[in-house]
Structures are given as structure tokens and as C-alpha cells.
Amino acid sequence: MSFVRFLRWVRGTVSFRVEGKFAERFLNLLSRSGIPVFQTRYTREGFVAQTTVKKYFAIRPFARKTHVRVRIWNDPYDADGNG
């Protein structure tokens, strides 16, 4: 386990799904404001990304501003893609 993964495990991470017209703008605003967003990937419904637990609660104003829906997402697949 790399050091970065260890720190994420200690601090805690949240996977969330972003749906809406301006999902890209939402992610750009998070980046500009200093909220760490990692492991971002595109899905049919929108985007799935991760952030720290502390910063997850700070993303609500950005979701309102860009009119997107943010939901905590539980990935049904493991690292090998098995469901």
C-alpha cells in the first residue's frame, strides 16, 4: 500500500456521484477552491469521484451553484471489475 493510499485510508474517503447538466463545471469549481477530488471517472449518468470525508461536507454550495445532484456512491464492483 502506498503512503498516499494509507493516508486516504486513515483520513477516510467518500465516493460520490454527480448528476446534472453542469457536472464538469462542478468539478472545475471544486478544483479551483482547493477541495481535493481524485479517482474521477465518467459514467453514463455523470461522474464518479472521491474526496476526503471532511471536504465532502463543503461541496454542497458548489452543487447548488451548478444545479447538480451529488449522492454518496457505493461502488458495486471490486478492483478487478467483478460485481
C-alpha positions in Angstrom: 0.0 0.0 0.0 1.5 3.3 -1.0 1.8 6.1 1.5 -0.9 8.2 -0.2 -3.4 5.4 -0.1 -2.6 4.8 3.6 -3.2 8.5 4.3 -6.6 8.3 2.5 -7.5 5.2 4.5 -6.6 6.9 7.8 -8.4 10.2 7.0 -11.4 8.5 5.3 -12.7 9.0 1.8 -16.1 9.3 0.3 -17.1 8.2 -3.2 -19.8 10.3 -4.7 -21.8 10.5 -7.9 -22.5 13.8 -9.7 -25.5 14.0 -12.0 -26.8 17.0 -13.9 -26.2 19.3 -16.8 -23.1 21.1 -15.4 -21.2 18.3 -13.8 -17.9 19.4 -15.5 -18.3 22.9 -14.1 -18.9 21.5 -10.7 -15.7 19.5 -10.7 -13.8 22.6 -12.0 -15.1 24.7 -9.2 -14.1 22.1 -6.6 -10.5 22.1 -8.1 -10.2 25.8 -8.1 -11.5 26.1 -4.5 -8.9 23.6 -3.2 -11.2 20.7 -2.5 -9.3 17.5 -3.3 -11.0 15.4 -5.9 -9.4 12.2 -7.0 -10.1 9.0 -8.9 -12.6 10.8 -11.1 -14.2 8.8 -13.9 -17.1 9.3 -16.3 -20.2 7.1 -16.2 -23.4 7.1 -18.2 -25.2 9.1 -15.6 -22.5 11.6 -14.9 -19.2 11.4 -12.9 -18.0 9.4 -10.0 -15.2 10.8 -7.8 -13.7 10.6 -4.4 -12.8 13.2 -1.8 -12.0 13.3 1.9 -14.8 13.0 4.4 -14.1 16.4 5.8 -14.3 18.1 2.5 -17.4 16.2 1.3 -19.5 18.5 3.5 -18.0 21.6 1.9 -19.2 20.7 -1.6 -22.9 21.5 -1.1 -22.7 25.2 -2.1 -20.9 24.2 -5.3 -23.6 21.7 -6.1 -26.3 24.3 -5.6 -24.5 26.8 -7.8 -24.1 24.4 -10.7 -27.5 22.8 -10.3 -26.2 19.2 -10.0 -27.2 16.4 -7.7 -24.4 14.9 -5.5 -25.0 11.4 -4.0 -22.8 9.2 -1.9 -21.9 6.2 -4.2 -21.2 2.7 -3.1 -19.2 1.1 -5.9 -20.7 -2.4 -6.6 -17.6 -3.6 -8.4 -14.2 -4.6 -6.9 -10.8 -3.5 -8.3 -11.0 -6.4 -10.9 -14.4 -5.3 -12.2 -16.3 -8.2 -10.7 -19.8 -7.3 -9.4 
